[in-house]
């Protein structure tokens, strides 16, 4: 079980690392002048009846972070199992 725990822990570390990298890249793009979904490209864009502000670009990174945390906890539980 410990070998499987190490493999899952490596996957968890990769997920968390990729998520943090993606969050940084997305934040840099989100804060730049090139990203403006409410400007000329999509004026008044509505998604589900709500004015879209473009914050949804962080969803993939946050999902990847959640998967990495779940895998990390799973690997820890596998490691402790006798």
Buried (B, 14 or more C-beta within 10 A) or exposed (E): EEEEBEEBBEBBBEBBEBBBEBBEEBEEEBEEEEBEBEEEEEEEEEEEEEEBEBEEBBEEBEEBBEBBBEBBEBBBEBBEEE
